Amino acid sequence: MNYFIPTYNEAVRMTGGTEDLFYSSETIIDGYKIVTFNYRLAQYNDFINPPGDVKNAFEMRGLTYVFNTDGTLYKRYLLLDKFFNLNQVPSTLYSEVKDLKINNIYSKEDGSVITFIKLPNGKVIAKTKMSFEADQAKGANLVYSENNKLKDFINWTLENDITAIFEYVAPDNRIVLKYYERDLILLRLRDNKTGEYLNLDDFKEKLEGIKLASKYEFTLNELIELAKSESDVEGWVVQFEGGKMIKIKTEWYFTLHGLITEDIHRENLLIGHILDENIDDILSKIEVDDVETIDRINYITEVVQKWIKLRMSSINKTYLIYEKLGRKEFALSYRKDKDFPFVMAKVNGRDLYVELIKYLKKVTYRLESARSWLESVEKEVF
C-alpha cells in the first residue's frame, strides 16, 4: 500500500480558516514553531475530495510539522491515517474486505491516542491528536519520565524516524472501559518517512517490558461473530496485507456507549452523536442497502457541518469589530447580537468550536427543539 503523505504546503492547502473541516493549530515550545493538522465532523466524501486539490486527506489526523528557529522544516511526525468501521463506507463493506488476507488483529483500547515528538534541541514531548497541554499529554509525559524502559524505547523510535503510537489509559481518563493505572499501551509502529506500518513481531527485543495491545488470531467471520457476544472489550482493529485497516466494535460497547440504531429516528440524539463524533459507529450499524437512512444521517451531518462553519465565520468577523472598537464600545453596540456571547468567549480564551458544540447540544437537547432547529437552519446553510 502506498501512503501519500502531504507535504506541509499540501496540508496547508487543505485547510482554510478556523471554521473549516480540515484545520491547523500552531504552538511554540522552547522557541520552535509546531503546526498540527486535524479534521472535525468530516465525512467520507470530505476525505475522498478534500479542499486544495490534494488527494491524501486521510493523513490529516494529528499530522505534525516541527520547524527550526530559522523557519526551515526540522521534522514531520505521523499518526494513524484515518480508517473506518466495517460496513461504514464503500471501501470497508464486507463484500470489499472479506477476501483480503489479514495481517494482524489487535484490541481497540478505550483511551486517548498519544505519540511523541522530538524538538531540534533534543527535548521529547508527548502529544494527543492536537494538544501538548491536554491532561492526557501531561499524563503520558509522566509515564515517559517514570518508566525507563519505555523512555529508552520511545527515544529509540525517534532516533530511527519511527512513530510509536500509543493509547493513554488511566483511572481518570475513563471513556467506557475501566483501567486501574496510568499507562501507555503500544498500538502501532509506523515508518515516519514512508508511512508504512511496521510489524511489531519484528521488534521483539526492543519491545521487552513495553505493554502492547492484545493480539488475536481470528478470521474475519469469526471476529464478526465474536463481536456479538464479547463483553468488556471495545473491539478490534484489523489490518490486512498492504496496510488497509478497519474497526470492528462489539455490541456490548455499542450498548454501553448508548450507540443504538433506534437513535436514527430521533434527531436530537443523532445531532448529539454527530457533535460527539460517534456518528461513524451509528453508520456502521445501518444495513448497507438502507440508502434512505444513510442519506438522512449524512444530510443531518452536513447541516451541522455547514451551520458550524457559517457561525464560526460570522463570529470571527464580529470579533474583528471587537478588536477595532474595544471592549466597552463593542459591548454597548453588540450586546444583543447573536455573536456577542461567542465573541466574548473567544476574548476570554475559550475555544470557539467547543463553545458552539456546547450551544448546539443545548438548543437541540429535546426532540422537538432539534427538529425545529433543523427546519430553521436548512435554508440558511444550503
N, C-alpha and C positions, 0 to 999 in steps of 0.2 A: 504494500500500500504506500503510495506517495503522499507525503504530508507537505502541503504547500503553506509554509509559514509566512505570514505577512511581514514585509519589511515595516520599519517604523512609519515611513511615509504612506504605505498602503493602509496601515491601521488607522492613521490619522484621517485618510480619505473616507474611511467607513464611518467616521464619527462627525457630528456637527456640533450643535450647542448642547447644553446640559439636558435639553428636553428630548434628545434623540434616543432611539432604541440601543444603538451602539454608542458608547461614550467613553471618556477617559478621565483620569484623575491624576493630578500632578502633586508630588510632595517633595520636600527637600530634607535629606537626612545627612548629617555631617558635611553639608555643603554640596552634596551630589543630588542632581535632579533625577527623579524616578517617575516614570509615566506608566500607569497601569490602565489597561483596556478591559472592558467588560460589556455586557448587554443586560437589558431588563425587559421582561414581557415580550421578548422576541419569539415569533412563531417560526415554524419550519421554513416557510417561504422566505422569511427575512434572512435566514442563513443561506438559502439557495441563491437568492438575488439581493445581496446587500447593497447599500449605497456605495458610490465611489467607483463603480465598475471593477470591483475586486471580488474574486470568487473563492475566498478562503476564510469566510467569517466564522467557521466552526472553531477556529483557534483563538477567538477573541475573549474567551473566558479566562480572565486573570492574566492575560499576556502582559509581560512587564519588560520595560526597557530602562536600563541604568546608564547614565551619562557621566563622562569625566567632567572635571571642573572647567575644561576648555570648550565644552559643548559637544565633543565627539562622543560617539557611542562606545560605551565600555562593554556591555553585555546585554543579551536578550535572554529572558527566562520564560519557559513554557509552563503551562499547567496541563490539565486534561483537555483534550479537544471535546467539543460538545457532542454528546451522543444521547440516544433516545431509548424509551421503553420499547419492549417487544410490542408490536402491533400499533404503535403510536403514529408512525409516519410511513409513507410508502416504502422507504428503504429498510424499515425494520419489521415489515409484515412477515408473519410466519412463513408464508409462501416464498419470500425472498431469502430467508436465512436458514430454512430447515435442512438444506443440503450442504451448508457450509461446514467445514471441518473446525471443530472447537479447539482452540489453542490452550485456553485456561479459563477457569471459573473461580472467582474469589467472592467472598462475602461482601455485601454492601454495608459498610459501617454507618452508624447513625450519629454523626457528629459534624465537624466543620473541617473542610479541606484546608490543608496547610502545606506551603512549600517554603523553602529557604533561599535567600539570595545572598551574594557576597558583594560588598561595595568595593570600589577601587582601593580603599585603604585597608582591605582585608577583613573588615567587620562583617560578621554573619548575622543576619536577622530573619525572623520568621514573618510570613505574611499570610493573610487569608486571601480570598479572591481579589479583594480591593483595598485591604487595610493593613497597615503596620501597627496601628494603635488599638485595634479591637481587642477585647478581653481574650479572645481565642488566640490571637497572635502573641499577646503577652504571656499567656499560659504556655504556649509552645516554646517561647524563649526560655521560660523557667525549666521546662523538661530538658531542653537542649543543654542548659548550663549545669543541670544536676546529674545528667546521665552521660558519663564519659564515653561509653561505648557508642551511644547514639551520636554524641558530638563528633567522635572520630569518623563515624560512618558518613554523617552529613558533610563534614569537611572534605572527605574523600570524594564524594559525589560532585561537590562544587569544583574541586581541583580537576576533575576529569570531565567537566562540562556535561554532567548528568543531573537531571532534575529528579529529586526524590519527592514523591507525592504522598502525603500522609493524611490520615484523618485524626483530628484532635478530638479526644473524648475526655470527659471529666464529669464528676458528680454535679457540678454547677453549669454544665453545658448540655443538659439533657434535652433531646428533641422528643423522642419516644422511648427508645431503649435506655436502660439504666446502666451506667458504668460507675464503678466504685473507686476508681483512682484516676488521676490525671495522667494521660499517656498519649503517645503518638504511635499510630498503627500504620505501618507502611502499606500503601495500596499498589503503587506502580513505580517503576523506574523508567525514565524517558531520556533518550539522547537529545540533548539541548540544541544540537546543530541540525540534525535531520528530522527530529520529531518522532523517530522510531521508538516503539515501546520495547523495552529490554526484558528478556526472560529472567525472572528472579532466581530461577534454579541455576543460572549460570554464575551467580554471585554468592553461593552458599557460605563461603568462608567470610566474606565481608558482612554477611547478614547474621552471623552468630551473635545472639544477645539482643537482636532487634525484633520487636513484636511485629508480626505480619498478619495481614488479613487472612482469614481461614481459606484454604484452597479445597476445591471439591472436584470429584471425578464423576460427572453425570453426562448423559446425553441430553439434548435439548428437550426432548419429550419428557424425560424423567424429571427434569428441573421444573417444567411447566406443571406437572402433576404434584410435585413436592410443594410448589408454591400454594397449592390449595389447602394444605394441611399443616405445614410447618408453622411453629409459633416462636416468639422471642427472637425473630430474625427479620430484618427489614427486607432483605432479598439478596440478589447476586448480580455481579457484573460478568457477563460472558464476553470473552474476546475470541474472535475467530482468527484463523490464519490470515495474515495480511494486515491485522490490526483493528479491523472493524469491531466495535463494541456495542452491546445492547444491555439494557437493565431489565431484570425480571424481579418484581416485588411480590411479597407474599400477601395472601388475602388477610392474614392476621394484621399485617402492618396497615393495609388499607382501612380495615375496620377500626383499629385503634387510633389511627390518624384522622378518622372521620371522613375518609375519602370514599364515598359510596356513589354508585351510579344514579341513585334516586335524586341526587343533588342537581342533576341536569334539568329537572323540571322546576327548580326554584332559583330564580335569577339572583336573589340576594346571596345564596350560597355559592353559586357559580362565580359571581364577582369576587367574593371572598377568596375562593381558591385561585382565581386569576391573580389577585393582588398578592397573595402569599406565594405565588409561583408554584402552585401544586397542580395546575391545570394539566400538565403533562401526564400526571398519573391518572387523572379522570379520563383523558382521551385514550389512554392505553386500555381502558376497560370497556370502551364502546365497541360494539360489533363493527367489523370493517365495512360491511355493506349498509350500515345505518348512516348513509351520507347526510341525510337531513339533520340528524343530531350533531354530527361532526361539524357541518357547516354552521349550525346555530351557535355552537360553542366558539368556533373561530370568529364568527361575526361579533359576538359579545366581547371577545378578547380584543378585536380590532377597535371596537367602540371605546373600550377602556384605554387602549394604547393611544388612540388619537386624541381623546379628551385630555389625558395627562400631558401629551405633547403640547397641545394648544394652551392649556392652563400654565404650564411652565414657561412657555414663550411669552404669554401675556404678563405673567408675574415678573419675569426678568426685564421686560420693557418698562413696567411700572417701577421696578427697583432703580432703573436709571434715572427716573424722575425724582425718586427719593434722594439719590446722590446729588442731584442738581439743586433741589430745594432745601435739603437739610431736614432734620427730624421734626422740628416744631411746625414748620410751614407745611410739610408733607402731611403730618397728622391732621392739621386743620383742614386741609383741602381734600384729603383722600380717605378720611376715617370711615366713610360709608361705602367705599369702593370694595368690590368683591375680592380684589387682590390685596387689600390692606393687611389683613392678618398674616398672609403668607410672606409679604414683603418684610413685615416686622420680625417674623420667624427667621427669615434669611439674615436680617440685620443682627439678630441675636445669635447667629452662628448655627442655627439648626438646618438640617438637610432638607431642602425644598421638596425633593422627591418623596422622602419619608413623610413629610407633613401632608402632602397631597394624598398619599396612600391612607394615612390615618383619617383624613377628612372624608375620603370616598367610602371607606369602610363604615364610617358613622352614618353617612346620609343614605347608604344602601343596606343598612343592617336588617331592615324588615322587608318582607317580600313585596308589599305594595309600593313601598318607597323606592325599592330597586327598580321595579317596573316603571314607575313614574320617572325616575332619573333617566333610564334608558330612552324612554319616549321623548323626554325633553331635550336630550343632547344629540339625538340621531341627526337632526337637521344641521346642528352646529358642526359636527365633525365630518360629515360627508358632503 
